[in-house]
Amino acid sequence: MRRKSKPTPRQIAAYRANARKSTGPRSPEGKRRSSQNGRRHTELAARVLEPGEDIAHFRSFANRYYAEFSPVGPDESKLVDGLAGSCWRLARLMERVEVHLLEMESTCDALANSQSKRLAAV
């Protein structure tokens, strides 16, 4: 089995020089975009609402869970908050999947119609 060798002083200096160049986004727009990386890469992002979603609608949605489970104390409230947030994200995801499937169905229908017309012309 091969052992990993320690980096040489020259490699360490190169690592440090590269790290000084990699400071992340500097412009306000770049910082704003990079702050949304988690949202783009996972549905488990820290914030429940995405830009443009109605907070009043979410509160009404969450209140139904509070009414159903009647949490007592902060621990139970956190659990209900987590449940409401997870269900909200799941509903959003399912809506996106449905839209995507409808788009795919429409594309398939268009391709089938095109193919039918080509075959009829032959």
C-alpha positions in Angstrom: 0.0 0.0 0.0 1.4 3.4 -1.0 1.7 6.0 1.8 0.9 9.6 1.2 3.9 11.8 1.3 3.8 15.2 3.0 3.7 18.2 0.7 7.0 19.9 0.0 7.6 23.5 1.1 7.3 24.5 -2.6 3.9 22.8 -2.8 2.7 24.5 0.4 3.8 27.9 -1.0 1.9 27.1 -4.2 -1.2 26.1 -2.2 -1.1 29.3 -0.3 -0.6 31.5 -3.4 -3.6 29.8 -5.1 -5.7 30.3 -1.9 -5.0 34.0 -1.9 -6.4 34.2 -5.5 -9.6 32.2 -4.6 -11.4 34.7 -2.5 -14.9 33.9 -3.7 -17.3 36.4 -5.3 -16.6 40.0 -4.9 -19.5 41.9 -6.5 -22.8 42.2 -4.8 -24.4 40.2 -7.7 -21.8 37.4 -7.4 -22.3 37.3 -3.6 -26.1 37.1 -4.0 -25.8 34.3 -6.6 -23.4 32.3 -4.5 -25.7 32.6 -1.5 -28.3 30.7 -3.4 -26.0 27.7 -4.3 -27.6 25.6 -1.6 -31.1 26.2 -3.0 -29.9 25.2 -6.5 -28.3 22.1 -5.3 -30.7 20.7 -2.8 -34.3 21.0 -1.6 -33.0 20.9 1.9 -31.8 24.5 1.9 -32.0 26.5 5.1 -34.8 28.9 3.9 -38.2 27.4 3.3 -39.5 30.0 0.9 -38.0 30.8 -2.4 -37.9 34.3 -3.8 -41.3 35.2 -5.1 -43.2 32.8 -2.9 -46.0 34.2 -0.7 -45.2 34.2 3.0 -48.9 34.6 3.9 -49.7 31.4 1.9 -46.9 29.5 3.7 -48.1 30.7 7.1 -51.6 29.5 6.3 -50.1 26.2 5.2 -48.0 25.9 8.4 -51.0 26.9 10.6 -52.9 23.8 9.5 -50.1 21.7 10.9 -50.1 23.7 14.1 -53.9 23.2 14.4 -53.6 19.5 13.7 -50.7 18.7 16.1 -51.1 21.4 18.8 -47.5 21.5 19.7 -46.6 22.1 23.4 -43.3 23.9 24.0 -40.4 24.9 21.8 -39.3 21.3 20.9 -42.6 20.3 19.6 -43.0 23.6 17.8 -39.6 23.0 16.0 -40.8 19.5 15.0 -44.1 21.0 13.5 -42.1 23.8 11.8 -39.8 21.1 10.3 -42.8 19.1 9.1 -44.5 22.1 7.6 -41.3 23.2 5.9 -40.6 19.7 4.5 -44.1 19.3 3.2 -43.9 22.8 1.6 -40.7 21.9 -0.2 -42.1 18.5 -1.2 -45.2 20.2 -2.7 -43.0 22.6 -4.6 -40.8 19.8 -5.9 -43.9 17.7 -7.0 -45.2 20.8 -8.8 -41.9 21.1 -10.7 -42.0 17.4 -11.6 -45.5 17.7 -12.9 -44.7 20.7 -15.0 -41.6 18.9 -16.4 -43.7 15.8 -17.2 -46.3 17.9 -19.0 -43.6 19.5 -21.0 -42.2 16.1 -21.9 -45.7 14.8 -22.9 -46.2 17.9 -25.1 -42.9 17.3 -26.8 -43.7 13.6 -27.4 -47.1 14.5 -28.8 -45.5 17.0 -31.2 -42.9 14.4 -32.3 -45.6 11.8 -32.8 -47.7 14.2 -34.9 -44.7 15.1 -37.0 -43.9 11.5 -37.5 -47.5 10.7 -38.5 -47.4 13.5 -41.1 -44.2 12.3 -42.6 -45.5 8.7 -42.9 -48.8 10.0 -44.4 -46.8 11.9 -47.0 -44.9 8.8 -48.1 
